[in-house]
Each structure stands twice: as C-alpha cells, then as structure tokens.
Amino acid sequence: MITNKDISKTNKLLQVIIRALDGADTNLKPILDLVGESNTDSLIPCYSYLCNWISSSFGVEIDQKVLKKQQIVYFTMNQILEKIPPVLMLSGMADINTTFQYFAFFANSSTVMYEKRILQLYNQIVSFYSNYFLYRNPSILSSDDQTIISKMPILLDDYEHNHKFQELMRSHFKRMIYGKYPIASFKRYLSRQNAKIILTQTIIECIRELNYSRTATHYELLHSFSIIFLYIHAFVTARYIDGQTICDYLRSRPFLSPFCLLAIANHIPQVFYLFNLLIPQELATGTYPMEEAEKIIIKNYPMVDNSNDNTLDDLIEQIPHILLVYFLNIQFPTENLNDHPDESELISMLRTSGSAIYDKMKILIHYANVGGVTPPVISALSSQLLSCITLSFQRTFIECFTSGMFTYKLSLFFKNVLEIVLPSLGDQIIYRFYDLTKTDSQNGDIIIRGALSFTMADLYNYVDPSLIVSFCLQGIGEKELSSPVRLFLANFLKSGPPILKNGIEELLQKCNDIFIILDYIHSIETENNCNRADESEKILSIRRSLIKKLPFICDGFPLVITGVSPSKAESPLSSKIVQLLSSVFNNPTPTELINQLRLAGTNGGLLLRVVASSNLIQHANIANAAVDYTCEVFNVNNEGNSSSLDAFFISSPTLHLPIAQILLESLIRIGFEDQALRLLHVITPTLQKDLMPLHWLIRILPNISQFLSQRSCVTFASIVEGLNNVRDLPKGNSRTRTIIEGMVNSLNSTIVDDFQSSGEFRNKYELMHAIGVCSFILNRTGKEIDELISPVKDLLSFWPNRLACISCSSELACSLSNDMAFEYFTKVFDLPDSEFSQAAIQSFLIHAPLSTFMKIVSSTKEIIGGNLQKLKRLMPNIIPCFMRFEGAPDMTTKMLCGLIESVKSETPTDIIEQLIDIVIWMYLTLRLQKFRTVLINSSSSLPPKYRIIVASSVVVDGYLKNESMNKKDIPNDDDAPPGLFSWKEN
C-alpha cells in the first residue's frame, strides 16, 4: 500500500508544499514554478493534501501566520485547478497515486467557477442515471445491476439521496403496481437506499387514489383493491415495506371504501402482525355482543362508497358483517345457494361461511363448472383461498387431467385464479408446478400442455421465464424432448428476448437438441433491446458457442445453414433429421424435399424447421415445395380430435405454427412475396387463436419492415385487426393522438386492468404500445416519423400532459425499425432547442435499441455538422448515457473524437471546458487508456492551453499499474482495434 509519506518522497511539488506549510518559509515562487512544471499525476495528490489541510485548519485558532498559509493554500489550489479539469475531483478514478479510492471536492470561494463545472456534469449524470436505472430494459444475462455506476459508491449514494431520483422511483413504483408487474421486478429496486420507505408511501398513495375515486366502477374497485392488498401481503412477507405505517394510515382515514375493507379482510391474515394493528382496540381487549361489536367496527372504520355504480350494493351492505367475522373469527353455517347465485351472494357466503377452506374450494369448483364463478368473484377471493386452490390443483393436476375434470370452464377459472395470484404471490406458488423433484417427465409434459392451452401469456408476463425454461431443459435428460415442450420453448423464444439468466446458458451447452439450439440462435439474432455493448457482445459470444454445437456448416447473420457436418454429438432424433437433410442437400429438388418430409413422418415439421434456416429455401422451387407442405399440414382439420379426457389437446397446426413463422420470415427476407403471402393466408386462423400473437408481431415486424411491400403490409394489418382486443388499427390523421393518448391514459390510470381488457399483455399500456408499433409499421403513409414528433413540434395543438406524450412517442419510435428510430432522433435533434425537444432526446436515448444508439454515436461528427448549437445540445444529452458504452471502447473513442473535432476557433471557452470535462469523465470511467493517443491526436483543433490539459489528464500511469503493462505496450493509432478508423476513411 502506498501512503502519503511514500508519495511525498517521489512528488517534488508535494514536498515543497509540505515544507512551506510546516515551516515559516511562505515563498510562493518555488511552489508556482513546480505547479507549472508538474503533470496531472503529481498535481492531484497535492490538491488532495491541500484540501485536507484547509479543512483541518478551520478547527485551530486563527492568527496571522495561519491566515497567510490559508491564502497560500487557496492560491495554490486555484493554480492547480488551472491545469487540471475539476471533473477529476468528481470521478475519483484519477486519484491514482494515493490510498484514497475516492476524492471529496472541497468547494471554497476561490473555486466557485470550477464547482459550477462539476455540478453541471454531475446533474447531467444524475438525471440520466435516475431515468436509466428505472426505465431501461431488464438485463438479458443477469438480474443484478452490475453497471459501472454500481462500482462508484460515493456517486451512487448521492444519486439515491437526490430528491428527483426518489420522486421518479415513487412514480415508477406506482406504475408497476397499477401495471401488475411481478413481485420479482421490484427486487432490483429495493436494494437502493430509502426504497422501503418510498414503496410504502407509494402503496399508501395508491390506496388514497382508489379510496377517493368517483369514476371507478364497483368491479374496478373490487379488482384494484384486491391486487394492491395482495401486493401488501407479499411485501409484508418479504419485509419490503413498513406495515405499521400502512396500518396507521388505514386507521386514521375519515372513511374507507367498502372494497378496501373487503380487501383487508381477504388479504391480511389473522396471523400477520398487521391484523393486531388493524383490529379495533375495544374488540382486542373485551368481549361484546355481535350487534355492539359491529357498531364498534363501523365506528372505527367508517365506510363510504364514492362510486356512482350500484352493481354490488348488496355486497356493500354485507361488509360490516364480513368485518365482524374477520375480526372476531366467528363461524357461521354455510348457506345453501341455488345453482346460479349472483356475485354478491357467492362472495358474501365464501367470506362468512364457517366451512373449512377445502370445502369452500369444492363449492367454488362446483360453480366454476357451471360458469357461475365470474372474474369479480375471483377478485373477491381471499389470499388463503387463492393459495389453497392453486396448491390443490398442483397436487391433483394429473388426476384431474386423467379423470377428464378439466372442462373448458374449469380451465378458464383456474387461468383467472393464476392471473390474479401470479403478480404478487407467483414466487411462492408457481415453482411447485415446475419443480423436477416433484414432477416426472410424463406429468411435466401434461403441465406444459396445460400452459400451452390456457396460461402461456400469464406465465410469460408474471413468472421468471428462466424457471420454466430450466424445468424444460433439465427434464430432457437423455430422452427426447417431447413436441409440446419443444413448442412451449419455441413460443417463449419467439415472443420475447432470449432467456439466458440463472444457469440457462450452462444448460444450453449440455443440450443436444438442434431445434432448440436453432430457436435460441434465432431469438438472439432478433434481439435488439440490450442495454449495454458489453452485454450485447456476451450474448453474441453465446450465439457463436451454440453454432459450434450444430452439426451444420453455417454462415451469415442471420444464420444460414449451407451444408451438413454430422460429426458432432446429437440426439437420436436430431441425427435422423440431419441424415434426411443431407439427402436434400445432395439432391436439392422439390421432389427430394417432399420425399424426405414424408420419410420424417410426424417429425416432418422439424426437418422443415432446419430447411427454413438453410440456403435451400433460397431456391424458388424448394420454397414452393416447403410452402405446399406447410399448407397441407395447416389444412388438415384435426381440431375436433380432442376428447373429453384430453382438454389440453394440441392440434397439428398449433404444433407447426412456430415453424411456419420461421419459414415466413425467411421467405420475406429473400423476397419470395407470393409464397410468403400464400403461407400467411393459411396460418392466419391458427395465428389469431394463438395466446401471444402480438408479442411475436411486434418483435418480428421491426426486423423485416424493410422487406415488406404495401401488399404484405395490408395483409399483416388485416391479421392484426382480427386479433382479440384489437378491433381496429388506428390510421389517418388522428392515429398518433389516438395511440399516444391511449398510452398516457393507461399510465395515469388509477385502476388496475381487469382480466380481459389488456389481452395477452399485463396492462393496457403494453397493449396500446403493441398496437402503435403495428400501426406505424403496417399502415404506411411516409410521414410516420413526422406524426411521432408532433407532440414535440406542434406547439399550437393541445396535448394533455405533453411531456408524458413526448415520452410515450419516443419510446414508441424506439420500438420501430432501426432506420425509423434513427430518423426520429435526427428530426427531433434538428428542432429548435426547448424543454420538449430535450425531453424527447433524453427519453429516446434511454430506450433506443443498442444498434440505433451506436449508429448515433458513430455519426457524432456528422450529426453536429460543425454547428455550435448542435454541439451544445448533444453534449448534455448523449454523454450522460455513459453506462450504455460499457464494452464498446472503440465506439466511445470515436464519439469523443467527433465531439473534439467539432470545436472551432470561435467556440466559446465555457463550451470547450464542458467538453474537456466530458471527455475526461468518459476516458476515466470507461477505461479508454488504450486509445489515449487517438484522443490526444484528435485534440489538435483545441487551443494550445486545452490541448495540454487533455494530454496531461488522460494519464496512463494508473492504467499501467493496474493492468501490468509497460509503457512500450501503449498502443498508437496503428495498434487500435480494427474498425476504429474505418469511419475516417469513409
């Protein structure tokens, strides 16, 4: 360990300063001479020493000697700051010659101008980090926040105490609760300081909004309060919130909604400590007749229904009685209801009945089989009863299936139960279904078939996908992967990002099923939502390792199979398919392909899956044969083969749908439009019955939009309009307003979306976003981007909550094709500088696909175009995105060079200083020492004073110590990674 004493032996300036401050010699000339001769490496420890000296001098008696020394210190600090950018004091990474990991900046009267520069950069970074941390796409590879910022505890501490960050976190928590985000989504935020308090306050605010709502219906209030108190149940169990604060709030209200009181009775069990805080004190300490006890409850919990609805008035009248049963644990006999009781009767009976919990469950199942259990009844079930239903189904799932108990109505009932339980209690329940220690392969196959038939979207939205994917991959063992399980994995992969967290990568390396490997490779190739460059590179390295496992000769991106290389380990089925494919490669004719598909029998679709990813499909006659075979499969009507004992029957068209979708994409990319449209027409009925069609469409359309003709767009649009929850794709002049205001209204809604309103998505916001993506890609007018920037540009039109509209429009632009997204950025950037254009740029850079982001970065110099105003706009917007640059040092260097080279002789000094602060911050934070020479050479356009500052600040010594390099190993321009200078040649 190097100490300050050790440093003083090698730092001549520090020695002189120490002697001057310890002795009586206060001659400034030797100090100033050495300051002028010293480099950054020597100046920073001196500044650190002076800061510590000046702070300690405030605690001693001031005399003339001390006062004079203080003046010397201030003057010397000022001279040092003339030579080093103040950003070095903020980053903490430049303090390379001391034992301090971080360096505190001591502001004083002589450093005000430098403090301003620091605060300017600091505020930019804080602003971006707050938004980026909350609204970025989740990491594909890890659940942990391992960004650079997480390794800077001092800055991180400042960020998390910033009131703007805390306000944004409160707003985001509310969005997550109303949007029914799974409880696992909250975990990565709860490690932040004050997160527990903020989440508690957010829940209280949600209760208050619902309690005072005058526009919500009874059904909406019933469902919303149930969801919120289920979250409270889960958060209290996990100790994520302060339950006493919530109880104090509930006890102190002048009135509560009857549906809030019902939710308390349903989801705050009597074994929770919250129950003891909520029970009226009189009832806890004494015994009263029921009539008097009910009056005490009404006195402690005044009840007011603010809604204009009267649908559940009968239930509201029963709330005091329900609370009496809840607080006193009174048992009443079960009422005999008719076969079709109304909702209020059934809810009241289930809440007040003295029957055992399993008897109540049997009553529910009886009514579910006759269609008497509606979604509002399910919303009114207690957490205890909901857990009992799900766990009982898990234990008896196979028996229920083999006995034919799973009718359509009962399956739908169980789906609705899961939908209300999974967001908050999914972690406690769902793993029981997908636990290999309790489920053999045959039973697991049936569970997967049930998910494919009913709960696919719910599992995707509310459960960690890696849990289920791990269950499927581990269950393979040495046996063949069954068709339903393979279909399940294919559906997961085509609907969202590749699932690689929590050990999935290791399981894939052990997997010999070439079809799953191909699906994973395709999912990686279509993924465009990585946050950081290093994550993207790791995902691509996984793709390369998976390609090596394939028994094929492969090339290109997307992957194209050009031949067979059957020397690698394969499963028996894979070996058979490879053998059949080899015959087609040896004789690439339509007849041979059809013959081999026939020989494959029921596995013909798997052979077709490989052909769809090969160069064979590039031959028109082969493509026609593949489409003919697929049409034949989809035209077979075997939907009626399902027996009463097989409620989870999977038809042949459903089984082949993911394969047909891969084939369709290949045909569109190649340009075989007629074949593609013929295939699309045949698969449309099956696609519209799929549980997650919009997920697939919004993932694939941006990637193939450049290949779509107007005819293809019209066909796709008609398919979208035929989907559930999509009555009509917005078009015309009002399209943008309809979509964006729909997204904003969903964000601002204080009602939790019910079972059916959001379709295959968690909430209406995600549904409106998907509809917007389809509309702007398929209903082409040539003015899509102009429409999207209208909230920013059209200031004469009224947009309610304009900033929210701008945020939604920029997020929507990021979900379109890369070309459309880049066009959006350039058009917004060309607008006059304003609060609205700045908001659009900042929101865009948070959500922009990495490829679009890097395109902007690589075009920095061209985007600025020598315009001083554009340089001023770009610096505070793109630089704070420094965390997205991790893993792309060449692109980062290229961007910094573009900024530096945009400086002209007339550029104001304050702009140059801001630019230098930014360059050095990025250089140190992202460890760009290998590109030091490149940056220094690019600074030739700067005034001499600032060229010297850049050269002395982008130091190498600390990097050499840490990386065990010698100075002779420092790369020059010729040693830089390939591609770094290709942009200069262009």
N, C-alpha and C positions, 0 to 999 in steps of 0.2 A: 504494500500500500504506500502510495506517495503522499507525504504530508506537506503542509505549507512550508515547513522548515526545509524540506528537501527541495521544494520549488525555488525558494529564495536563494539557494546555492547556485542554481543554473539561470535564474532570471535576474539579470543585472539591474533592470529598472526597479524590480521589487526590492532589491537590496538597498538601492538609493532611497526609495520611498520610506522604507522601514527606518533607516538611519536618520532621515530628516524628521520623522515624526517622533522618534525616540529621543533624539538629542536636541541641541539648541540651534543647530545649523538649519536655517529655513530658506536657504538659497534655492530659488526655483529653477535657475538656468540648467543645472545638470539633469533635473527631472524632465524638463521640457525637451531638452536635446535628445534624451533617451526615448521619450514618447514618440518623437518624430522618427527615430531610427527603428523602433520595435515593430514587430508584426502582431497580428491578432493573437497568436499563440502565447505571446508574452503579456499583452495588454489586458486580456480578460482576467487572469489571476490577480493582476494589480487592481483592476476595478473591483473585483470581489473583496480584496483586502481593504480597500478604501471605504467600501460600503459598510463593512463590518466595523471599521474603525469609527466612522462617523456616527453610527448608531450607538456604539458604546460610549462615545464622548458626551452624549446627552445626559448621562447619569452622573457626571462629575461636576464639580464646581467650576464655573466659567471664570477664567481670568484672561489677561491679555495674551498670554502665551497660547492657551488653548484656543482662544478665538482666532488667533493668527493661523494656527495649524488647521483649524476648520476651514478657513478661507483658502489655504493651500490645497486642502483635500478637494474642496468644491471646484477650484480652478483646474486641478489636475484631472478630476473626473470629467469635467467638461472637455478638456483637451483630448482625453482618451476617446470620448464619445464622438469626437470629430473624425476619428479614424476607424471606428468600428460601428456597424449598424446596431441600433438598440435591439433589433429583433434577436440578436444573440443572447440578450439577457432574458428574453421570454422563452426561447426554445429550450434552454437548459442543456441542449446537446452539444453546445460549443465549449462548455466548461471542461475541456479535455485534460487539463493539467492539474486539477485539484481533486480532492476526495469527495467534493460535493456533487451529487448526481444532478441536482437542480439548483438554479441560481435565482435568488429573490431580487427583484428590481426595487431599489430604494429610491423613490421619487423625492426630489427636493426642488427648491426654487430655481436652481441652475439647470435642471434637466426637464423643464416643462415641455419644451418642443420635442424632446425625444420620447417623453412619456406619451405625447399625443400620437406619435407614430406607432408606438407599441399598442396603445388602446385601439387604434384604427384596425390593425391586423388582428388583434385579439377578438374584437367584436365580430369581425367577419368570420373567424373560425368558430366562435361560439354559436353564431346564428346558424351556420351551415350544420354544425355538429348536432344541434338540437333537432333540426328537421331530418337530417340524415339518419340519426340514431332511431328516431321514432317511425319514420315513414318509408325507409328503404325496404327493398325486398329481403325476405329472410335468407340467410346464407344457405346454400345448397349442400355444403360439405360439413358444416358444424353448427351446433346450437349455441356455441359460445361467441361472445363478442371479442374476438382477438385482433381487432384493428390496431393500428399504430397508437391511436389515442388512448387505448386501454393500458398502454405501457408508459403513459405520462400522468402519474397520479396527481401531480400538483394542478395541471391544467384540467384534468378530469374533475377534480374536486371543485375548481372554480366554475366549471360548466354546470355541475349539478346543483350548485347553490345559486345559480343565475335565475332570477325570477321569470325570465322569458322561457327558459327551459322547463321550469316547473309548471308554468301555465300551459305550455304545449303538451307536457306529459299528462296533465289533468284532462285536457281536451281529447287527447288520444285514448286515454283510458275510457272515457265516456263513449267514444266512437266504437271501441272494442266491445263494450258491454252491450250497447244497443245493436251492434252488428253481430252478436253471438259468436265472438271469437272463442276458440277452445282455451281452456284454462292454461294449457301449456304455452300459449302465446304470451301470457302475462309474465312468465318466469324470467325472461331475459331482461325485462324492465325492472323487476323487483330487487335486483342486486344494486340498483342505483340508490344514492342517499335520499332519504325522505320519501322514498317510493311508497312505503307502507302508509304514511300519513296522507299522501296525495291520493292513493287508491281509496282510502277510507272516505276522504272528502268527496271524491267523485261519486261513490255509491250513494252518499247522503244527497248529493245534488240530483242524481237520477230519481231517487225516491221523492224528493221535493217536487220535481217537474211533473212526475206522474200523479202525485197527490193533488196538485192544483190544476191538472189538465181539465179543460172544459170541452175539448173537441174529441177526445178519445171515446170509443165505444166501450161497452161493457166487456166484450170479447177481447178487445185490445188491452184493456187494463188488466184483465184476468191473466192473459198470457204474459204481458210485460212484467207485472209484479212477480209472477212465478219464476220467470227467468232470472230476475235480479236477486231474488231471495235464494234461488238455487246457487247462484254465484256466491252469495254471502255464506251459505252453508259450506261450499268448497273452500272459500278463502279463510274462513274461521278455522276449518280443519287443518289447513296448511299454514296457519298463522301468518297470512299475508296482510291482514287488516286488523284494526283495533276494534274489536266487537263492542267494547264498553261505550265507545264514542257513538256508535250507531244506535245502541240501546238508549243512551241518553237523549239522542235526537228524537227517537220514536216516542219516548215517554214525555217529551216536552212539547209535542205538537198540540196546537189548539184543536185540531181534528185530523183524522186519518181516513183515507179511502177504505171502504169496506173490503176491497180486493187486496189492499195492503195488509189488512188484518187477517184475511184468509191466507195470504202467503206466509205470514208469520206463523200461523197455526200449522201450516203444511210443511214448512222447511226449517223451522227452528226446533229441533227435537228437545224433549224434556231432559235429555242427558247433557245437553250443551250448557255451558255456563251462562250463555245469553238468556236462557229460559229463566234462570234465577234473577236476572236483571230486569226482565220484562214483566214477570208476574206481579200484579198489584200487591203492595206490602200487606194490606189487610188480609188477603187470601193466603199469603205465605205464613202469616203468624196466627191466624184464627180460623174457626170453623163457622160457616154461615149457611143458612138455608139457601136452596138454589135460587129462589127469586131474589133474595137480597144479594147473593153473590153476583148474579147477573147485573144488578144495578151498580154494584161496585165496579164491575168490568166496564160498563158503559160510562161511568163517571171517569175512570182512568183513561179510557180510550174512546173519546167522543168520535162518532162516525158520521161523515158527510160524503155523499155521492155527488160530485160536481158534474158528472156526465149528464148529457141530455138524453141518453139512451135509457130504455126501460126494459130491455130484453131479459135481464137477470134480476129483476126487482124481487122476485120470490126468493132467490138465493140470498140477496142482501138482507131480507127480513130474518134469515136464519143465522146471520153472522154472530150476533150476541150469544146464541145458543151454542154455536160451534166453538166460540172462545171459552164458554163455560166448560164444555167438555175438555177442551185443550188444557186450560189452566188447572182444573180440579181433577182431571183424569177420571171422569165419570163414565161408566159403561151403560149404554142404553141398548135395549134389544133391537135387532135388525128388522127394519120394516120390510114387508112384502110388497114389492113393486110389480107392476104389470110388465109384459114383455117389451114395451116401448115407453119407458119412463122419460119425462122431459129432463133436460140437462140439470136444472136446479134441484129436482128431486134426487137424481142419482148422485150429484156432488154432495148434497147435504147428508144423504144416507151413508155414503162412504166415509164422511168425516165424523159422524156422530155414532156410527154403529159400534157396538161392543164386540163384534165378531173378531176373531183372530185375523191377523194380516193375510194369512194364506186363504182364508175363507173369503175375504174381500177380493182377493185376486181372482178366485174362481168365479165370483159374481161378475167381475169385470170381463173375464174371458167369455162367459155366457152371453153377456150383452154385446160384446165385440163380434161374436159370430153371427148375430142378427143385425149388425150395423148400428147398434144403439150407443156406442161409445164414440162420440164426436170429438174433434180436436179440442174444443173448450173443456170438455170433461177431462181429457188427458192433461190439459194445462192446470187443472184444479187438483190433480192427484198429489198426495204428499210425497216427499222425497223418500220416506221409508217404503211406501207402496211402490214407487217407481223402481227403487233398487230391488225390491222383492220380485217384481215382475221380470226384470232383466236377468237377475241371477237364477231365477227358477227356469226361465227359458233356456239359459245356458246349460243348466244341469240336465234338462229333459229334452234338449233340442233334437237329438237323434230319435228318441222315442216318439216325439211329436211328429217328426217327419215320416217315419216308417208307418205310423198309425193313420196317416192322412189327416192329421189335425190341422195342418197349415192350409186353411182355406185362404182365398184372396182377402177377405175382410179381416181375418185374424192376422194375416201377414202385414196388412196395411196398418192395423192397430199397433203391432209391435214396432213397425217402422216409425210411427209417430211418437211412440214412447222413447225410442232411441234418439229421435231428433231433439226432444226437449231435455233429455238426460245428458247427451254426449258433450255439449259445450262446457258444462260445469263439472260433471261427475264422470266424464269419459275415462279419465286416467284410472279411476277406481274400478271400473266395470269392464271395459272392452278387452283388457288384457286376458280376462278369464276365457273369452271366446277363442283368442288366438294365442293360447299357451300350449306349447308342444308337449309339456309334461302331463297335460290333462286331455289332450286330443290326439287320437291316432290319425293316420293319413286318410282313411276312409271317411271318418267323421269330419275331418278338416275339409275334405273335398265338398261335403254337403254344406258345411257352413259357408264356404266360398260361393257355392251356387246360390245360396240364400242371399248373400250380399250382392251378387250379380243381378238378381231378380228384383230386389227392393231397396237395399240400403247402400248401394255403391256411392252415391253422391254424399250421403251423410257421413260415411266413413272417411271419404276424401276431405270433407270440409272440417270435421271436428276431431279427427283422430290422427295421431302422428303416423303418417304413411309407412315409416320405416318399421313400425311394429308389425304391420300386416305383411309387408314385403319380406321381412325377416322370417316370419312364420311360413310363408310360401317357399322361400329358398331353402330354409333349413329342413323343411319337410320333404324335400326332394330325395335326399339321401342318395342311394344308388338306384332308386326306382325312377321310372319315367314321370315327368311332370304331367299331370292329367290335363286334359283340354280345358276344363273350367278354370283351373288355377292359372294356366298359361294365358287364358283370356282375361282373367282378373288382372294379372300383371300388365298385360298389354294395354288394358283400359286405363290403368293408373298412369302408365308412362305416356300415353298419347294425350292425356288431359292436363298435364302439368309438368313441372321441372323434374329432371331425373332424381330419383330417390337414392341418395348415397350416404346419408347420415347413419350414425350409430351402428357401425360394423357392416353395413351393406356392401361396401367395397370389397371387404375380405371375403364375404360370401360369394360375390360375383367371380372372384378369382378362382373359387373352387367349383363354380358352376360349369357344367359341360353341355348345357342345353343351348345349342347355337341360336335358337329362335328368340330366347330371352336376351341373349347377348346382342343379337341384331336389334331388338327393340330398344335396349339400353343405348346402343350406339346412335340409333335414330333420335332418341329423346335428347341425348347430349347435343346432337347436331342442330336440333331445332330450338335449343335453349338460348335465350338472348337476354336473360334478366340477371346475370351475375352482377354483383355489386363492385367487385374489385378485380383488377387484372390478375393478381396472383391466384385468386380463386378460379378464374377462367382457365388459367394455364394448368392448374391442378386437375380440373375436370377434363381438359383435353388430353392430359397425360393418362388419365383413366381410360379415355377412349382408345388411345394408342395401345394400352395394355390389353384391352378387350379385343381389339382387332387381331392381336398376335395369337389369341386363343382360337380364332376361327380357322377352319380347315379350307380356307379360300385364299385366292390371290386377290388382293384388294387394292384399290387406288381411289384417289379423289376425295373431295369434301363437297357435298355429302358422299358417303361411302358408295363405291361402285364395285361389285364383285365381277372380276374379269376371268376367273378360272377356278379350278379346284385343286387343293393341295391337301389330300386326305392323310396327312402324316401325324396329325395332332390328335390328342385324346378326345373322344367323342362318346356320347351316349349311344346306345343301340339304335334308337330312332333317328338321331342325328346322322349316324353312319349310313343308314338306309337312304335318307333324303340326299345326302352327299353323293351316294352312288347313282341315284336317279338323276341328279343334277349333272353329274359328269357325262351321262349319256346325252343329255340335251346340249351340253357344250360341244361334244364331239359331233353332233348332228343337229345344228341349230335350225330346225324347221318346225312349222306349226304342228305337223303330224306327229313328230317325235315328242314335242312338248305335251300334246294331248295324250299320247300313249303313256308317257311316264306319269302324268297326273292320274290316269286310270289305274296304273300299277300301284300307285301310292295308296289307293283306296280312300279310306276316311281321313288319311293324312295328306290328301292332295293339296289342301289349303296351305300346309306347311311348306311344301315344295314351291307353291306359288308365291309364298312369302319371300323365299330366297330369290326366286326369279325376278320379283318386283324390285329387288335391290341390285340386280346384276345388269351388265351391258346387253344381255339378251333382249331385254324389254325395249331396247332402242331400235330394234328391227320391227317395222310396221306389221309384218305378218305374224311375228311372235306376239306382239302387243294385242293384235286382234284375237289370236287364239286364247291368250290369257283372259281377255275381257269376255269372250264367249264362254269359257269355262266358269268364270265368276257369275255371269248372268244365269247360267244353268243352275248353279248352286242356290242363288237367291230366288229363282223362280219356283223352286221346289216348295210346295206348301206343306210344311210339317208342323205348323203352329198347333194343330189340333191333336198332335200325338201325346200331349201332356195328359197324364192320368191323374185321378184324384189322389193317388199316392205319390205323385211327383209334382208338387206345387212349384218346384224350382226348376222346371224343365227348361233347357236351353236349346233353342231351335238352331238348325244349321245356318241360316242367315245371320243370326246373332253371333254364332261362333266364328263366322268368317268375316264379320264386319271390320275388325281392326286390320285384317289382311287386305281387304278391299280398299280401305282408306290409304294404306301404304302404296298400293298399286295406283290408286287415283292420283296421289301426289306425284309419283314417278311419271305418269303419263302427261300430267300438266307441265312438269318441268321440261320434259322432252319436246313438247309441242304437239302431241297427238290429241288435239282438242276433240275431234269427233269420237274417238274411243273413250276419252275421259268423260264426256257428257253422256254417252251411252251407259257407261258404268255408273255414273252418278244418278241417272234416272232409275236404274234398277235397285240401287241400295237405298234410295230415299225413304221408302216406307220403314225399313229397319232402322235407319239413322234417326228418323223422327220419333221412334219408340225407345231409342237409347236413353239411358239415365243421365248422360252427361254430353249431349251433342254440342252445346255451345262452348263448353270447355275446349273441345277439340277444334272447333271452328276458329275461335279467337287465337288459338295457338298456331294453327297452320296457315290461316289466311295472310297474315303479315309476311310470311316467308315465301308464299307463292303469288302474291298480288301482282308482281311484275310480269308473270306469265299468263295472267288471266285476261281473256278478251272480254268485250262487252257482253257477248252471248253467254260466256261462262259466268260472269258476274250476275246476270239476270237469273240464271238457273240456281246459283247458290242463294241468291236473295229470296227466291220463292221457297227454298227449303227452310231457310231461317224463319220466314213468316208462317210456316206450317208447324213450328215448334210450340209446345206448351209455354205459356207466359210471354210469348212474343206474338201479339196479334198483328202487328204491322211494323215494318222497318221505317223509322222516320225518314222522310225525304222532303225535298222542296226547300223554300226559303226559311221555314221555321224549324228545320231539322236540328240545327245546332242548339237553338234555345230549348227545344223540347228535351233533348238528351242531357245537356249540361244542367238545366234547372232541375231535371229529374234526379240527377246525381247529387246536386246540392241539397235538394229537399230531403233526400234519403239520409244525407249526412247530418242534417239539422233536425231530423225527426226524433221525437222523444218517445217513440213507440217501438217496441221490439217486433220485427216482422214475424208474422204467423207462419203456419206450416206450409202453406201453398203459395203465398204471394211472391216469394223470391225464387221459386222453382228449384233448379239444381244448384243454386248459389246460397251462401249463408244469409245474404241480405239483399235488399233492393238496389243498393248502391252498386254491388258487384254485377247484378243483372243489368242495370242501366249502362254500366261501363261496357259489358259484353255486347249489348245491342248497339252501342255507339261505335265500337270497333267494326262490327259487321256492316253498319250503315255507311260509314265513311270509306270503307274499302270496296264495298259492292255497289252502292248507289253513287256512281262516279259522275261528277259534274265538272271536274277540272278546277274547282275552286274550293276544294275541301279544306286546305290549309288557311285560306282567307276566311273561311267560315269559323275555323277554330280560333283564330286570333281576334275575332270580332269583339269578345269581352275586353280585350286589351286595347284595341284600336278604336272601336266605335264608341266614343265617349258621349255622343249625343243620345244614344239609346239607353234605356233604363235596364240595368241588370241588378236584381236583388242580391245583395251580398256579393258585390262584384269580385272581391278578392278570392272568395271561395269558388266562384265561377271560373276565374282565371286558373286557380289551382287544378280544378277538375279538367279544364280544357287542355292544360299542359300535360297532365297525367294521361289523358286520352290520346294525345299526339304521340306520346312515348310508346303506346301500345300498337301503333300503326307500323307500316314498313319502315326500314331504316332510312330510305330516301325521303319519305314523307316526314319522318321525325326531324331529320336534318333540315329540311325545307322550313319546318315550323320554327326551328331555332334561328335560322338565318333571317327569316322575315320578322320575327319578334326583335331580334338584335338590331335590325335596321330601323326600327321605330324610334321616335324621339324618346329620350330618357325620361322616365316617370316612375312613380310608385308602382304602377300596374305592370309596366314592361319589366321592371326589376323583379317583381313577384313572379311573373311568368318564367323568366330565365332561371331564377333560383329553384322553383318547383320543377322545371324541366330537367335541370342538372341532377336532381335527386333521383328521379325516376327513369332517366334516359337509359336505353339499352347500352351495354358497355361498348358495343361496336359503334353506335352513334356517338357516344361520349368520346371515344378515341378518335373518331373522324373529326370531331370539333377540335380536339387537342392538336391533331396533326395539321390542321388547317389554320392554326392561330394567326400566323403572319398574314395569310390571305384574307381571313375574316376581318382583321384590323385594317388592312389595306393602307397603312400609313396615316390613318385618321386618328388624331389625338383624342377625340371624344370617344371613339370606339375602344381605344386603349384604356381610357379611364373607366369605361363601363365593364370591360372584360375582366380586368384585374380583380375587383372585389367580388366577382361572381364565380369565375371558374377556379380561382386559386384556392378558396376555402374547401374545395372538393378534394383536398389532398389525400384523403383516405382511399378514394377510388383509384389513385395512381399506384397503389401498392402492387409491386410485381411488374411494373412497366417503366423501368428507369430510362429506356431509350425514348419512349414517347414523352415522358416528363421532361427530359432534357430538350427534346425538340420543341416542346411548347415554351419552355423558358427561353430558349434561344430566339424563338419567334417574337416573344414579348420584348426581349432586349433589343433585337434588331429593328423593332418598330419605333424606337426612340430616335428623334431627330434633334437637330441643333437648337430648334426653338422650343423643345419640350420643357415645360416648367420644372424647376428644381424639386418641388414637392412631389410631382409625379415620378420623377427619377428615383427619389428616396423611397417612395412607396414600392416601386418596382424592385429596388435592391432588397428591401425587407422581404418581399415575397420570394424572390429568387433564393435568398439565403435560407429562409424558412424551409422551402421545399428541398433544397440541397441537403440540409442537415437532417430533416425529418425523414426523408426517403432514402438517405444514404447514397447520394449520387457521386461519391468520390471518384469512381471510375471515369466519370465524364467531366472532371474538373477542367481539363484542357479545353474541351469543347466549349464550356461556358465562358472561360476566360477569353478565348478567341472571338466568341460572338459579342463580347462587350466592347469591341473596337469602336462602335458607334456612340459609346458613352463619353462624356467629358473626362479628361485625364484623371481628375480627382476621384471620380467614381469608379473608373477602371481599376485604380489602385485599391480602393476599398473592396471591390469584388474579388480581386486576385488575392488579397490578404485574408479575406473572410472565408472563402471556400477552401478551408485548410485541409491538409491531407494527413498530418501527423497522427491525429487521434484515430483515424481510419486505419493507418498502418499498424498502430499498436494493437488494435482490436482484431484486425484481420491477418496479422502476421505476414504482412507484405513488406517488401523492400521498396525504396523509392525508385529503383530502376524498373520495378514492375508496374509503375503507374502508367496506364495506357495513354497514348497520344491519340490524335484523331484517327490515325490509320488502324489503331488497335480496337476501336469501338465496335460493338456488336454489329453484325450485318444488318443492313436496312436502316441504320440510323441516319445515314447521309443520303439515302436514295431520294428523299424528298428534295434535297438541294439540286440533284441532277435534273429533276423534273421541272 
